[in-house]
């Protein structure tokens, strides 16, 4: 999988002059203190994905407006994203500047490296030319589709009346939904059309929860399915609304990462929330397996998750004296002698990785 190979950001929150080389790193797990720029990297990727979808204005509004995302004292932010392709690398450049209380596009271009620049023309002043697939040649259209398919997943809402706890209408669903709104129908569809993938999800649940037996999907009304978690110690099983937060979040993550429709880029913010530390080894394995089919970028605060990662999978976020983000791959640090005696999370804990408050 070629994926996106390099991201450069200047002027977005704490990200100024930041360059991240993703080449040959399909799994990237970012660690660091609060406010060190981890979530900002996810937001930048989601902003670029929104621009490819023709939803740049909506995404900037969701982030609080142009003034809320610009680095203090700046009036412009710029991005450069490079992707591999069979015909050679493609490099997308986008600059956005303030205009009154809003923003305008200062510059935009897509270069087919070694073959010239593909002209992009925006039909709407507030949206990018990249979002207009009809006007793009195939290399640019392919780049747009890959970027537009990227998906940002926040912490799953598992409140008492959350969508993931309710019966769900039966409809085609290859993904569980960002809010779990299609978890039941996605699993049902997976069981019927991709039994091997469904078996892998159930095997993950058996490894994580020793009492788990299987999932069943009884109809509760015309065209509506419920889900029952069968447990050997509780003959009646548990409906979705009876499951713990950790059980639901683990099930949702396992389903997402096993999906055959996994987006080109998956952005996960703190997937470890509510999970027992013993489950994080399984999560690390699932992330690594999914990264063989998609590009996975994660922000985490979990030292226990880091224990089960490799240095080449960990990107450390620190702050400079000026309060700006500095990002460093863990395998670029001199850690060999430390890893002879300590696990990676212990190396982080004693301050040899950086990424501490």
HUHUQUI-V832266 format. One record per pair of residues at least 4 apart in sequence whose C-alpha atoms are under 8 Angstrom apart, sorted by sequence separation. I is the first residue (numbers start at 1). GAP is how many residues later the second one is. D is the distance in Angstrom with one decimal. If there is no record, write none. Layout:
((I:GAP:D) (I:GAP:D))
This chain:
((11:4:6.0) (12:4:6.7) (22:4:7.1) (32:4:6.2) (37:4:6.5) (38:4:7.0) (39:4:6.2) (40:4:6.1) (41:4:6.4) (42:4:6.2) (43:4:6.0) (44:4:6.2) (45:4:6.1) (46:4:6.1) (47:4:6.2) (48:4:6.4) (49:4:6.4) (50:4:6.3) (51:4:5.5) (52:4:7.8) (55:4:6.3) (56:4:6.2) (57:4:6.2) (58:4:6.2) (59:4:6.3) (60:4:6.5) (61:4:4.6) (64:4:5.4) (65:4:6.9) (66:4:6.3) (70:4:6.2) (84:4:6.3) (85:4:5.5) (98:4:5.9) (99:4:4.6) (111:4:7.7) (112:4:5.5) (113:4:7.7) (123:4:7.5) (124:4:7.5) (127:4:7.2) (128:4:7.6) (132:4:7.0) (136:4:5.7) (137:4:6.0) (138:4:5.9) (139:4:6.3) (140:4:6.1) (141:4:6.2) (142:4:6.3) (143:4:6.2) (144:4:5.9) (145:4:6.1) (146:4:7.0) (158:4:5.5) (161:4:6.7) (162:4:7.0) (176:4:5.3) (177:4:5.3) (182:4:5.7) (183:4:6.1) (184:4:6.2) (185:4:5.9) (186:4:6.0) (187:4:6.1) (188:4:6.4) (189:4:5.9) (190:4:4.8) (191:4:4.8) (194:4:6.4) (195:4:6.0) (196:4:6.3) (197:4:6.4) (198:4:6.3) (199:4:6.0) (200:4:6.2) (201:4:6.4) (202:4:6.2) (203:4:6.2) (204:4:6.2) (205:4:5.7) (206:4:5.4) (219:4:7.3) (220:4:5.8) (221:4:7.3) (230:4:7.5) (231:4:6.7) (238:4:5.7) (239:4:6.8) (243:4:6.1) (244:4:6.3) (245:4:6.1) (246:4:6.0) (247:4:6.1) (248:4:6.1) (249:4:6.1) (250:4:6.0) (251:4:6.1) (252:4:6.1) (253:4:6.0) (254:4:6.1) (255:4:6.1) (258:4:7.7) (262:4:7.6) (275:4:6.3) (276:4:7.3) (279:4:6.4) (280:4:6.1) (281:4:6.4) (282:4:6.2) (283:4:6.1) (284:4:6.2) (285:4:6.1) (286:4:6.1) (287:4:6.1) (288:4:7.0) (289:4:7.7) (290:4:6.2) (291:4:5.4) (302:4:6.6) (303:4:6.4) (304:4:7.3) (305:4:7.0) (309:4:6.4) (310:4:6.9) (319:4:5.3) (320:4:5.3) (328:4:7.3) (329:4:7.4) (331:4:7.4) (335:4:6.0) (336:4:6.4) (337:4:7.3) (338:4:5.9) (339:4:5.9) (342:4:5.8) (343:4:6.3) (344:4:6.3) (345:4:6.1) (346:4:6.2) (347:4:6.5) (348:4:5.8) (351:4:7.8) (10:5:5.8) (11:5:5.1) (50:5:4.8) (51:5:4.3) (60:5:5.2) (61:5:7.6) (63:5:7.1) (64:5:7.3) (70:5:6.9) (84:5:4.5) (85:5:7.1) (98:5:4.3) (99:5:5.9) (111:5:5.9) (112:5:5.8) (122:5:6.4) (123:5:7.9) (136:5:5.4) (157:5:6.2) (158:5:7.9) (160:5:7.2) (161:5:7.3) (176:5:6.6) (177:5:5.2) (189:5:7.6) (190:5:6.3) (205:5:8.0) (206:5:7.1) (219:5:5.7) (220:5:5.7) (230:5:7.3) (238:5:6.4) (243:5:6.3) (257:5:6.9) (275:5:7.3) (291:5:5.7) (309:5:7.3) (319:5:5.3) (320:5:6.4) (339:5:6.6) (342:5:6.2) (347:5:5.5) (348:5:4.9) (351:5:7.0) (9:6:6.1) (10:6:4.1) (11:6:7.7) (22:6:7.8) (32:6:7.1) (50:6:5.1) (60:6:6.2) (63:6:7.0) (70:6:7.0) (83:6:5.6) (84:6:6.4) (97:6:5.5) (98:6:6.3) (111:6:4.1) (112:6:6.9) (122:6:5.2) (123:6:6.8) (130:6:7.7) (158:6:6.6) (176:6:4.5) (177:6:6.6) (191:6:7.7) (206:6:5.4) (219:6:4.4) (220:6:6.3) (230:6:7.3) (231:6:5.6) (256:6:7.0) (290:6:7.6) (319:6:4.7) (320:6:6.5) (347:6:6.3) (348:6:6.7) (9:7:6.1) (10:7:4.9) (31:7:7.0) (70:7:6.6) (82:7:6.7) (83:7:5.3) (96:7:6.7) (97:7:5.6) (110:7:5.8) (111:7:5.7) (121:7:7.5) (122:7:3.7) (157:7:7.7) (158:7:7.1) (175:7:6.9) (176:7:4.0) (190:7:6.8) (191:7:5.2) (205:7:6.6) (206:7:7.0) (218:7:5.8) (219:7:6.1) (230:7:4.5) (231:7:7.8) (318:7:5.8) (319:7:5.7) (348:7:7.5) (9:8:6.0) (10:8:6.5) (30:8:6.1) (48:8:7.7) (82:8:5.6) (83:8:6.5) (96:8:5.8) (97:8:6.4) (109:8:7.1) (110:8:5.3) (120:8:8.0) (121:8:4.5) (122:8:7.5) (133:8:5.7) (175:8:7.3) (176:8:7.4) (190:8:5.6) (191:8:7.8) (217:8:6.0) (218:8:5.6) (229:8:5.5) (230:8:6.6) (240:8:7.7) (272:8:7.2) (306:8:7.8) (317:8:6.5) (318:8:5.1) (339:8:7.3) (348:8:8.0) (8:9:7.0) (9:9:5.3) (47:9:6.6) (50:9:6.4) (82:9:4.3) (96:9:4.7) (97:9:6.2) (109:9:6.9) (110:9:6.9) (120:9:4.8) (121:9:7.8) (122:9:8.0) (123:9:7.7) (173:9:6.5) (176:9:7.7) (217:9:5.5) (218:9:6.6) (228:9:6.1) (229:9:5.0) (287:9:7.2) (317:9:5.7) (318:9:6.4) (338:9:6.8) (8:10:5.6) (9:10:6.6) (81:10:5.7) (82:10:6.2) (95:10:6.1) (96:10:5.4) (109:10:6.4) (110:10:7.2) (120:10:6.3) (122:10:7.3) (130:10:7.7) (176:10:5.5) (217:10:4.6) (218:10:7.6) (228:10:5.3) (229:10:6.2) (317:10:4.7) (8:11:4.4) (80:11:6.8) (81:11:5.2) (94:11:7.7) (95:11:5.3) (96:11:7.2) (109:11:6.1) (130:11:8.0) (133:11:7.4) (175:11:5.8) (176:11:7.7) (187:11:7.0) (216:11:5.8) (217:11:6.3) (228:11:4.6) (229:11:7.5) (316:11:5.5) (317:11:6.7) (7:12:5.8) (8:12:6.4) (47:12:6.2) (80:12:5.5) (81:12:6.7) (94:12:7.8) (95:12:5.1) (108:12:6.9) (173:12:6.1) (174:12:5.3) (202:12:6.5) (215:12:6.8) (216:12:5.2) (227:12:5.7) (228:12:6.6) (315:12:6.4) (316:12:5.1) (6:13:7.2) (7:13:5.2) (47:13:7.4) (79:13:8.0) (80:13:4.5) (94:13:5.7) (95:13:6.4) (131:13:7.0) (168:13:7.1) (172:13:7.2) (173:13:4.8) (202:13:7.6) (215:13:5.7) (216:13:6.8) (226:13:7.3) (227:13:6.0) (315:13:5.6) (316:13:6.1) (6:14:5.6) (7:14:6.7) (79:14:5.8) (80:14:6.5) (93:14:7.6) (94:14:4.5) (130:14:6.4) (168:14:6.8) (171:14:6.5) (172:14:7.4) (215:14:5.0) (216:14:7.4) (226:14:7.5) (315:14:4.4) (316:14:6.4) (6:15:4.6) (7:15:7.7) (78:15:7.5) (79:15:5.3) (93:15:5.4) (94:15:6.8) (164:15:6.7) (170:15:5.7) (174:15:7.2) (214:15:6.3) (215:15:6.0) (314:15:6.0) (315:15:5.9) (5:16:6.0) (6:16:5.4) (78:16:5.6) (79:16:6.4) (92:16:7.6) (93:16:5.2) (120:16:7.6) (163:16:6.7) (164:16:4.5) (168:16:6.5) (169:16:7.3) (173:16:6.8) (174:16:7.4) (213:16:7.7) (214:16:5.2) (313:16:7.8) (314:16:5.6) (5:17:4.6) (6:17:6.8) (78:17:4.2) (92:17:5.8) (93:17:6.3) (163:17:6.2) (164:17:5.4) (167:17:7.7) (168:17:6.8) (172:17:7.0) (212:17:7.3) (213:17:5.3) (214:17:7.4) (312:17:6.6) (313:17:7.7) (314:17:7.8) (335:17:7.8) (4:18:6.7) (5:18:4.4) (77:18:5.8) (78:18:6.3) (92:18:4.4) (163:18:5.1) (164:18:7.6) (212:18:6.1) (213:18:5.3) (253:18:7.8) (311:18:7.4) (312:18:6.2) (4:19:7.3) (5:19:7.8) (76:19:7.0) (77:19:5.4) (91:19:5.6) (92:19:6.4) (164:19:6.7) (212:19:4.6) (213:19:6.3) (311:19:4.9) (312:19:5.0) (3:20:8.0) (76:20:5.6) (77:20:6.4) (90:20:6.8) (91:20:5.1) (105:20:7.2) (108:20:7.5) (211:20:5.2) (212:20:6.5) (311:20:4.8) (333:20:7.6) (2:21:7.9) (76:21:4.1) (90:21:5.7) (91:21:6.5) (104:21:6.9) (105:21:6.9) (108:21:7.7) (211:21:5.5) (284:21:6.7) (14:22:7.5) (15:22:6.7) (75:22:5.7) (76:22:6.5) (90:22:4.7) (91:22:6.9) (104:22:6.1) (105:22:7.8) (118:22:7.4) (156:22:7.3) (157:22:6.3) (211:22:6.5) (283:22:7.9) (3:23:7.7) (14:23:6.1) (75:23:5.6) (89:23:6.2) (90:23:5.9) (103:23:7.4) (105:23:7.5) (156:23:5.8) (157:23:7.9) (330:23:6.8) (13:24:7.8) (88:24:7.0) (89:24:5.6) (154:24:7.6) (156:24:7.2) (280:24:6.8) (281:24:6.7) (284:24:6.2) (15:25:7.5) (88:25:6.6) (153:25:5.9) (249:25:7.4) (250:25:7.0) (280:25:5.3) (284:25:6.7) (14:26:7.8) (88:26:7.8) (249:26:7.5) (13:27:7.0) (246:27:7.8) (271:27:7.8) (277:27:6.4) (281:27:5.8) (12:28:7.7) (246:28:4.8) (247:28:7.8) (258:28:7.9) (266:28:7.1) (268:28:7.7) (270:28:7.1) (272:28:7.3) (277:28:7.8) (280:28:7.7) (188:29:7.0) (245:29:6.3) (246:29:4.9) (257:29:6.7) (265:29:5.9) (266:29:6.2) (267:29:6.2) (268:29:6.3) (269:29:5.9) (270:29:5.6) (271:29:7.2) (110:30:7.3) (246:30:7.3) (257:30:7.0) (264:30:5.3) (265:30:4.7) (266:30:4.9) (267:30:5.0) (268:30:4.7) (269:30:5.0) (270:30:4.7) (272:30:6.9) (67:31:7.8) (262:31:7.7) (263:31:6.7) (264:31:6.3) (265:31:6.0) (266:31:6.2) (267:31:5.9) (268:31:6.4) (269:31:6.7) (270:31:7.0) (12:32:7.8) (66:32:6.9) (254:32:7.2) (258:32:6.8) (262:32:6.7) (265:32:7.5) (184:33:7.6) (257:33:5.6) (272:33:7.7) (311:33:7.5) (310:34:7.7) (309:35:7.5) (66:36:6.5) (307:36:6.0) (308:36:7.8) (318:36:6.7) (65:37:7.5) (66:37:6.5) (307:37:5.2) (316:37:7.2) (317:37:7.7) (318:37:5.1) (306:38:6.4) (307:38:4.6) (316:38:6.8) (317:38:5.3) (318:38:7.4) (306:39:5.3) (307:39:7.6) (316:39:5.5) (185:40:7.3) (305:40:7.9) (184:41:7.1) (304:41:6.5) (184:42:6.9) (303:42:5.2) (184:43:6.3) (303:45:7.6) (205:46:7.3) (303:46:7.8) (201:50:7.8) (204:50:7.3) (90:53:7.8) (167:53:7.6) (170:53:5.3) (201:53:5.9) (169:54:5.7) (170:54:5.4) (201:54:6.3) (13:55:7.9) (16:55:7.7) (169:55:4.3) (170:55:6.3) (13:56:5.2) (15:56:7.6) (168:56:5.5) (169:56:6.3) (12:57:5.6) (13:57:5.3) (14:57:6.1) (167:57:6.4) (168:57:5.5) (201:57:7.1) (12:58:4.9) (13:58:4.4) (167:58:5.5) (168:58:6.6) (200:58:7.7) (11:59:5.7) (12:59:5.3) (13:59:7.4) (167:59:4.5) (11:60:4.9) (83:60:7.7) (166:60:7.4) (167:60:7.4) (197:61:6.4) (197:62:7.5) (11:63:6.5) (11:65:6.4) (12:65:5.8) (11:66:4.3) (12:66:7.8) (10:67:5.6) (11:67:6.5) (9:68:7.6) (10:68:5.3) (187:68:7.1) (9:69:6.0) (10:69:6.5) (57:69:6.4) (183:69:6.7) (9:70:4.7) (56:70:7.4) (57:70:6.9) (8:71:5.6) (9:71:6.7) (56:71:5.9) (208:71:6.1) (7:72:7.4) (8:72:5.0) (55:72:7.1) (56:72:7.6) (180:72:6.9) (183:72:7.7) (7:73:5.8) (8:73:6.5) (54:73:5.9) (6:74:7.9) (7:74:4.7) (54:74:6.9) (166:74:6.9) (208:74:7.5) (6:75:5.8) (7:75:6.6) (165:75:4.9) (166:75:6.7) (5:76:7.7) (6:76:5.1) (51:76:6.7) (52:76:7.2) (164:76:7.4) (165:76:4.6) (176:76:6.8) (4:77:7.2) (5:77:5.5) (6:77:7.1) (51:77:6.1) (54:77:4.9) (4:78:5.8) (5:78:5.2) (52:78:5.6) (53:78:5.4) (54:78:7.4) (204:78:7.6) (4:79:4.2) (5:79:6.6) (51:79:7.3) (52:79:4.4) (176:79:6.8) (3:80:5.9) (4:80:6.4) (51:80:6.2) (175:80:7.7) (176:80:6.1) (2:81:7.2) (3:81:6.1) (160:81:7.1) (175:81:6.1) (2:82:5.1) (2:83:6.6) (164:84:8.0) (175:84:6.3) (174:85:6.6) (174:86:7.3) (175:86:6.6) (158:87:6.1) (174:87:5.9) (175:87:7.3) (158:90:7.4) (158:91:7.7) (52:92:5.6) (52:93:7.6) (156:93:6.6) (52:95:6.4) (53:95:5.4) (52:96:5.0) (51:97:7.8) (49:98:5.2) (50:98:6.6) (48:99:7.3) (49:99:4.6) (48:100:8.0) (49:100:7.1) (49:101:6.0) (49:102:7.8) (46:104:7.2) (45:105:8.0) (46:105:7.0) (46:106:6.2) (42:110:7.3) (151:112:6.4) (150:113:5.5) (153:113:7.5) (149:114:5.5) (150:114:5.5) (151:114:6.4) (152:114:6.3) (153:114:5.9) (154:114:6.3) (155:114:6.4) (149:115:5.8) (150:115:4.5) (151:115:5.3) (152:115:4.5) (153:115:5.0) (154:115:5.2) (155:115:6.6) (149:116:7.1) (150:116:6.0) (151:116:6.0) (152:116:6.2) (153:116:6.4) (154:116:7.5) (155:116:6.5) (147:117:7.2) (150:117:7.6) (152:117:7.9) (154:117:8.0) (146:118:5.8) (147:118:7.6) (155:118:7.3) (146:119:8.0) (42:225:6.1) (42:226:7.8) (42:227:7.8) (39:230:7.1) (42:255:7.5) (42:256:8.0) (42:257:7.9) (27:260:7.3) (39:260:6.4) (3:261:7.5) (27:261:6.5) (38:261:5.8) (3:262:8.0) (27:264:5.6) (26:265:5.4) (26:266:7.1) (30:267:7.6) (26:268:7.1) (27:268:6.3) (28:268:6.2) (29:268:5.9) (30:268:5.9) (31:268:6.3) (32:268:7.9) (33:268:7.6) (26:269:4.9) (27:269:4.9) (28:269:4.8) (29:269:4.6) (30:269:4.7) (31:269:5.6) (32:269:6.9) (26:270:6.2) (27:270:6.1) (28:270:6.1) (29:270:5.8) (30:270:6.2) (31:270:6.1) (29:271:7.0) (38:279:6.6) (37:280:6.6) (36:281:5.7) (36:282:5.7) (31:283:7.2) (36:283:5.9) (29:284:6.0) (30:284:5.8) (31:284:6.3) (32:284:5.9) (33:284:7.4) (28:285:5.0) (29:285:4.9) (30:285:4.6) (31:285:5.1) (32:285:4.8) (33:285:7.3) (27:286:5.7) (28:286:5.9) (29:286:5.9) (30:286:5.8) (31:286:6.0) (32:286:6.3) (25:287:7.3) (28:287:6.5) (30:287:6.8) (25:288:6.7) (36:288:7.7) (37:288:5.7) (36:289:5.8) (1:291:7.4) (3:291:7.7) (4:291:7.9) (1:292:7.0) (3:292:6.4) (1:293:7.5) (18:307:7.5) (20:307:7.4) (16:308:6.7) (18:308:7.0) (19:308:8.0) (14:309:7.2) (15:309:6.4) (16:309:7.2) (18:309:7.3) (14:310:4.7) (15:310:5.5) (14:311:5.4) (32:322:7.6) (33:322:5.8) (32:323:3.9) (33:323:5.3) (34:323:7.4) (31:324:6.2) (32:324:5.8) (33:324:4.9) (32:325:7.6))
